[in-house]
Amino acid sequence: MVRPDPPTRTGFTRPFHQQQILSWVGYLIQLIVYILLILPCMTRDEKIGISIPYLMIFALYNTCFLLASKESHTSAWISEKQRNKGFNCRWCDKYVKLGAKHCRSCNICRLNFDHHCFFLNNCVTSDNYQLFLSGIILLGISSIFTTFLCIFVIMGNEYDDGALMQRASEFYGGSKVPKALVYVFLCLLMIEMLGIQVFMIYLFALHYLLFDRGITTFELIQYRRQLENEKAANQ
C-alpha cells in the first residue's frame, strides 16, 4: 500500500483567520495614509530621502511575514517501519518523529513547534522562526518611523504657519486640504502605531527571554498550565 504524502498547510490555506485579515487591513491603512496624507506634505528632497528607507522597511517586514506565512514546514511523519523512532499521535493517528507537536489549529503535527500565530494563520517552527522574529523587529521599526512622520507633519505645519498643508494643496492641484481632517487621520494612525509598538516590544522581549532560557513558547504555555493545575489541585 502506497503511503499518502504528508498533508501540507500554509497561512494562505483557507479559511483565513480574522486576526490575519485584521493585520492586512492595518498594513493597508499604514500605506494609504502615508501616500495620501504624509507624502504630499513633504518637499521634493524629503519625499526622496524619507520614502526610500520608509518603503524599504515596509516592504521588508511584509516580505518576512509573507514568507513565514507561506512556510509549509518540514514533515513530522515517519513510516510505520520507523515507529520505534517516534510515536503515534492521538489526534491525527499518524506516526510522527519524537519532539513533534500536533497543532490543533492546523490539524497537522509539526517539528520544532514554537506556537501557532493567528496573524500569520500558520505555525511558527524552526523553519520560519527567524522570518517571524525579523518581521517583528522590522514592524516595530516601521511603526516608530510612521509615528515620527505623523508628528513631523502636525508639528511642522503648526510651526511653519501652515506650509505643509499648502504643499499638500499644491500636490492635489490647488484643492484646499482640510487640516482638521488630516490631523484626525494622523492621530488615529499614531494610536494604531502605538498599539503595534507595545505589542512588538512585548513579543520581542518574550522571545528574547525564551531564547535566553532555551525554551519555546509552547513549553512556556505547558509550564503555566502545570502551575495552574497544581494550584487548582491544592485548593
C-alpha positions as a Markdown table, in Angstrom:
| # | Residue | x | y | z |
|---|---|---|---|---|
| 1 | Met | 0.0 | 0.0 | 0.0 |
| 2 | Val | 1.4 | 3.4 | -1.0 |
| 3 | Arg | 1.5 | 5.8 | 1.9 |
| 4 | Pro | -0.1 | 9.2 | 1.1 |
| 5 | Asp | 2.1 | 12.3 | 1.2 |
| 6 | Pro | 2.0 | 14.2 | 4.4 |
| 7 | Pro | -0.6 | 17.0 | 4.5 |
| 8 | Thr | 0.5 | 20.5 | 3.9 |
| 9 | Arg | -1.0 | 23.7 | 5.1 |
| 10 | Thr | 0.2 | 27.3 | 4.9 |
| 11 | Gly | -1.0 | 30.6 | 6.1 |
| 12 | Phe | -2.8 | 31.1 | 2.8 |
| 13 | Thr | -4.8 | 27.9 | 3.1 |
| 14 | Arg | -8.4 | 28.9 | 3.6 |
| 15 | Pro | -10.2 | 29.8 | 5.7 |
| 16 | Phe | -8.2 | 32.9 | 6.6 |
| 17 | His | -8.1 | 33.9 | 10.3 |
| 18 | Gln | -9.8 | 37.1 | 11.5 |
| 19 | Gln | -6.6 | 38.3 | 13.0 |
| 20 | Gln | -4.7 | 37.6 | 9.8 |
| 21 | Ile | -7.3 | 39.8 | 7.8 |
| 22 | Leu | -7.0 | 42.5 | 10.5 |
| 23 | Ser | -3.3 | 42.6 | 10.0 |
| 24 | Trp | -3.7 | 43.1 | 6.3 |
| 25 | Val | -6.1 | 45.9 | 6.9 |
| 26 | Gly | -3.7 | 47.6 | 9.3 |
| 27 | Tyr | -0.8 | 47.4 | 6.8 |
| 28 | Leu | -3.0 | 48.8 | 4.1 |
| 29 | Ile | -4.1 | 51.7 | 6.2 |
| 30 | Gln | -0.5 | 52.5 | 7.1 |
| 31 | Leu | 0.5 | 52.6 | 3.4 |
| 32 | Ile | -2.6 | 54.6 | 2.3 |
| 33 | Val | -2.2 | 57.3 | 5.0 |
| 34 | Tyr | 1.5 | 57.6 | 4.1 |
| 35 | Ile | 0.8 | 58.0 | 0.4 |
| 36 | Leu | -2.3 | 60.2 | 0.6 |
| 37 | Leu | -1.6 | 62.4 | 3.7 |
| 38 | Ile | 2.1 | 62.3 | 4.7 |
| 39 | Leu | 3.9 | 62.2 | 1.3 |
| 40 | Pro | 2.0 | 65.3 | -0.2 |
| 41 | Cys | 3.2 | 67.4 | 2.8 |
| 42 | Met | 6.9 | 66.9 | 2.1 |
| 43 | Thr | 9.3 | 68.8 | -0.1 |
| 44 | Arg | 10.8 | 67.1 | -3.1 |
| 45 | Asp | 14.1 | 66.2 | -1.3 |
| 46 | Glu | 12.1 | 65.0 | 1.8 |
| 47 | Lys | 10.0 | 62.7 | -0.4 |
| 48 | Ile | 13.1 | 61.1 | -1.9 |
| 49 | Gly | 15.1 | 60.9 | 1.3 |
| 50 | Ile | 12.3 | 59.6 | 3.5 |
| 51 | Ser | 10.3 | 57.5 | 1.1 |
| 52 | Ile | 13.2 | 55.2 | 0.1 |
| 53 | Pro | 14.0 | 53.9 | 3.6 |
| 54 | Tyr | 10.4 | 54.0 | 4.8 |
| 55 | Leu | 9.1 | 51.9 | 1.9 |
| 56 | Met | 12.1 | 49.6 | 2.1 |
| 57 | Ile | 11.3 | 48.8 | 5.7 |
| 58 | Phe | 7.6 | 48.4 | 4.9 |
| 59 | Ala | 8.4 | 46.0 | 2.1 |
| 60 | Leu | 10.9 | 44.1 | 4.2 |
| 61 | Tyr | 8.6 | 43.4 | 7.1 |
| 62 | Asn | 5.8 | 42.4 | 4.8 |
| 63 | Thr | 8.1 | 40.1 | 2.9 |
| 64 | Cys | 9.2 | 38.4 | 6.2 |
| 65 | Phe | 5.7 | 37.9 | 7.3 |
| 66 | Leu | 4.6 | 36.7 | 3.8 |
| 67 | Leu | 7.4 | 34.1 | 3.6 |
| 68 | Ala | 6.8 | 33.0 | 7.2 |
| 69 | Ser | 3.1 | 32.6 | 6.4 |
| 70 | Lys | 3.8 | 30.6 | 3.2 |
| 71 | Glu | 6.1 | 28.2 | 5.0 |
| 72 | Ser | 4.8 | 24.6 | 4.7 |
| 73 | His | 7.2 | 23.2 | 7.3 |
| 74 | Thr | 9.3 | 20.0 | 7.4 |
| 75 | Ser | 7.1 | 16.9 | 7.6 |
| 76 | Ala | 6.9 | 15.2 | 11.0 |
| 77 | Trp | 5.5 | 12.0 | 9.5 |
| 78 | Ile | 7.5 | 8.7 | 9.6 |
| 79 | Ser | 6.7 | 5.3 | 8.2 |
| 80 | Glu | 5.3 | 2.5 | 10.4 |
| 81 | Lys | 8.6 | 0.7 | 9.9 |
| 82 | Gln | 10.3 | 3.5 | 11.8 |
| 83 | Arg | 7.7 | 3.8 | 14.5 |
| 84 | Asn | 10.3 | 2.9 | 17.2 |
| 85 | Lys | 11.9 | 6.2 | 16.4 |
| 86 | Gly | 8.7 | 8.2 | 17.1 |
| 87 | Phe | 5.2 | 7.8 | 18.4 |
| 88 | Asn | 1.6 | 7.6 | 17.3 |
| 89 | Cys | -0.2 | 11.0 | 17.5 |
| 90 | Arg | -3.6 | 10.5 | 19.2 |
| 91 | Trp | -5.1 | 13.5 | 17.3 |
| 92 | Cys | -4.2 | 12.6 | 13.6 |
| 93 | Asp | -3.4 | 8.9 | 14.3 |
| 94 | Lys | -0.1 | 9.0 | 12.4 |
| 95 | Tyr | 3.4 | 8.0 | 13.4 |
| 96 | Val | 5.5 | 11.1 | 13.9 |
| 97 | Lys | 9.0 | 11.9 | 14.9 |
| 98 | Leu | 10.0 | 12.4 | 18.5 |
| 99 | Gly | 9.5 | 16.0 | 19.6 |
| 100 | Ala | 6.7 | 16.6 | 17.1 |
| 101 | Lys | 3.6 | 18.5 | 18.4 |
| 102 | His | 0.1 | 18.4 | 17.0 |
| 103 | Cys | -1.2 | 21.8 | 16.2 |
| 104 | Arg | -5.0 | 21.8 | 16.6 |
| 105 | Ser | -5.4 | 25.0 | 14.6 |
| 106 | Cys | -3.6 | 23.4 | 11.5 |
| 107 | Asn | -4.6 | 19.8 | 12.4 |
| 108 | Ile | -1.1 | 18.8 | 11.5 |
| 109 | Cys | 1.9 | 17.6 | 13.5 |
| 110 | Arg | 4.8 | 20.0 | 13.5 |
| 111 | Leu | 8.5 | 19.5 | 14.2 |
| 112 | Asn | 10.3 | 22.0 | 16.5 |
| 113 | Phe | 7.0 | 23.7 | 17.2 |
| 114 | Asp | 7.1 | 27.1 | 18.9 |
| 115 | His | 3.5 | 28.4 | 18.7 |
| 116 | His | 0.6 | 28.9 | 16.2 |
| 117 | Cys | 0.4 | 32.6 | 15.1 |
| 118 | Phe | -3.1 | 33.7 | 14.2 |
| 119 | Phe | -1.8 | 36.8 | 12.5 |
| 120 | Leu | 0.2 | 34.5 | 10.1 |
| 121 | Asn | -2.5 | 31.9 | 10.1 |
| 122 | Asn | 0.4 | 29.4 | 10.4 |
| 123 | Cys | 2.6 | 27.7 | 12.9 |
| 124 | Val | 5.9 | 29.2 | 13.9 |
| 125 | Thr | 8.6 | 26.4 | 13.9 |
| 126 | Ser | 12.3 | 26.4 | 13.4 |
| 127 | Asp | 11.6 | 26.6 | 9.7 |
| 128 | Asn | 10.2 | 30.1 | 9.8 |
| 129 | Tyr | 11.2 | 31.4 | 13.3 |
| 130 | Gln | 13.9 | 33.7 | 12.0 |
| 131 | Leu | 11.5 | 35.2 | 9.5 |
| 132 | Phe | 8.9 | 35.7 | 12.2 |
| 133 | Leu | 11.3 | 37.4 | 14.5 |
| 134 | Ser | 12.8 | 39.6 | 11.8 |
| 135 | Gly | 9.2 | 40.7 | 10.8 |
| 136 | Ile | 8.5 | 41.7 | 14.4 |
| 137 | Ile | 11.7 | 43.8 | 14.7 |
| 138 | Leu | 11.1 | 45.5 | 11.3 |
| 139 | Leu | 7.4 | 46.1 | 12.0 |
| 140 | Gly | 8.4 | 47.8 | 15.3 |
| 141 | Ile | 10.9 | 50.0 | 13.5 |
| 142 | Ser | 8.3 | 50.8 | 10.8 |
| 143 | Ser | 5.7 | 51.8 | 13.4 |
| 144 | Ile | 8.2 | 54.1 | 15.2 |
| 145 | Phe | 9.1 | 55.7 | 11.8 |
| 146 | Thr | 5.4 | 56.2 | 11.0 |
| 147 | Thr | 4.7 | 57.8 | 14.4 |
| 148 | Phe | 7.7 | 60.2 | 13.8 |
| 149 | Leu | 6.3 | 61.2 | 10.4 |
| 150 | Cys | 2.8 | 61.9 | 11.8 |
| 151 | Ile | 4.3 | 64.1 | 14.5 |
| 152 | Phe | 6.6 | 65.7 | 11.8 |
| 153 | Val | 3.6 | 66.7 | 9.7 |
| 154 | Ile | 1.4 | 68.0 | 12.6 |
| 155 | Met | 4.2 | 69.9 | 14.4 |
| 156 | Gly | 5.9 | 71.1 | 11.2 |
| 157 | Asn | 2.6 | 72.5 | 9.9 |
| 158 | Glu | 1.9 | 74.4 | 13.1 |
| 159 | Tyr | 5.4 | 75.8 | 13.5 |
| 160 | Asp | 5.7 | 76.8 | 9.8 |
| 161 | Asp | 2.3 | 78.7 | 9.5 |
| 162 | Gly | 0.5 | 76.0 | 7.5 |
| 163 | Ala | 3.3 | 75.5 | 4.9 |
| 164 | Leu | 2.9 | 71.7 | 4.9 |
| 165 | Met | -0.9 | 71.9 | 4.2 |
| 166 | Gln | -0.1 | 74.4 | 1.5 |
| 167 | Arg | 2.3 | 71.8 | -0.1 |
| 168 | Ala | -0.5 | 69.2 | 0.2 |
| 169 | Ser | -2.9 | 71.6 | -1.6 |
| 170 | Glu | -0.5 | 72.1 | -4.4 |
| 171 | Phe | 0.0 | 68.3 | -4.7 |
| 172 | Tyr | -3.7 | 67.9 | -5.1 |
| 173 | Gly | -4.0 | 70.6 | -7.8 |
| 174 | Gly | -4.8 | 73.6 | -5.6 |
| 175 | Ser | -7.7 | 72.0 | -3.8 |
| 176 | Lys | -7.8 | 73.1 | -0.1 |
| 177 | Val | -6.8 | 70.3 | 2.2 |
| 178 | Pro | -8.9 | 70.2 | 5.5 |
| 179 | Lys | -6.2 | 70.5 | 8.2 |
| 180 | Ala | -8.5 | 69.2 | 10.9 |
| 181 | Leu | -9.4 | 66.0 | 9.0 |
| 182 | Val | -5.7 | 65.4 | 8.2 |
| 183 | Tyr | -4.8 | 65.7 | 11.9 |
| 184 | Val | -7.6 | 63.3 | 12.9 |
| 185 | Phe | -6.4 | 60.6 | 10.5 |
| 186 | Leu | -2.8 | 61.1 | 11.5 |
| 187 | Cys | -3.7 | 60.9 | 15.2 |
| 188 | Leu | -5.7 | 57.7 | 14.5 |
| 189 | Leu | -2.7 | 56.2 | 12.7 |
| 190 | Met | -0.5 | 57.1 | 15.6 |
| 191 | Ile | -2.8 | 55.3 | 18.0 |
| 192 | Glu | -2.6 | 52.2 | 15.7 |
| 193 | Met | 1.2 | 52.5 | 15.6 |
| 194 | Leu | 1.4 | 52.9 | 19.4 |
| 195 | Gly | -0.6 | 49.7 | 19.8 |
| 196 | Ile | 1.7 | 47.9 | 17.4 |
| 197 | Gln | 4.8 | 49.2 | 19.2 |
| 198 | Val | 3.6 | 47.9 | 22.6 |
| 199 | Phe | 2.7 | 44.5 | 21.1 |
| 200 | Met | 6.0 | 44.2 | 19.2 |
| 201 | Ile | 8.1 | 45.2 | 22.3 |
| 202 | Tyr | 6.2 | 42.5 | 24.3 |
| 203 | Leu | 6.8 | 39.9 | 21.6 |
| 204 | Phe | 10.4 | 40.7 | 21.2 |
| 205 | Ala | 11.1 | 40.7 | 25.0 |
| 206 | Leu | 9.2 | 37.4 | 25.4 |
| 207 | His | 11.1 | 35.7 | 22.6 |
| 208 | Tyr | 14.4 | 37.1 | 23.8 |
| 209 | Leu | 13.8 | 35.6 | 27.2 |
| 210 | Leu | 12.7 | 32.3 | 25.8 |
| 211 | Phe | 15.8 | 32.1 | 23.6 |
| 212 | Asp | 18.0 | 33.0 | 26.5 |
| 213 | Arg | 16.5 | 30.2 | 28.5 |
| 214 | Gly | 16.4 | 27.7 | 25.6 |
| 215 | Ile | 12.7 | 27.0 | 25.7 |
| 216 | Thr | 9.8 | 27.5 | 23.3 |
| 217 | Thr | 6.6 | 29.4 | 23.6 |
| 218 | Phe | 4.7 | 26.1 | 23.8 |
| 219 | Glu | 6.9 | 24.8 | 26.6 |
| 220 | Leu | 6.2 | 28.1 | 28.5 |
| 221 | Ile | 2.4 | 27.5 | 28.0 |
| 222 | Gln | 2.7 | 24.0 | 29.2 |
| 223 | Tyr | 4.6 | 25.1 | 32.3 |
| 224 | Arg | 2.0 | 27.7 | 33.1 |
| 225 | Arg | -0.8 | 25.1 | 32.7 |
| 226 | Gln | 1.1 | 22.8 | 35.0 |
| 227 | Leu | 1.3 | 25.6 | 37.7 |
| 228 | Glu | -2.4 | 26.3 | 37.3 |
| 229 | Asn | -3.3 | 22.6 | 37.6 |
| 230 | Glu | -1.2 | 22.3 | 40.7 |
| 231 | Lys | -2.7 | 25.4 | 42.2 |
| 232 | Ala | -6.2 | 24.1 | 41.5 |
| 233 | Ala | -5.4 | 20.7 | 43.0 |
| 234 | Asn | -4.2 | 22.3 | 46.2 |
| 235 | Gln | -7.3 | 24.4 | 46.7 |
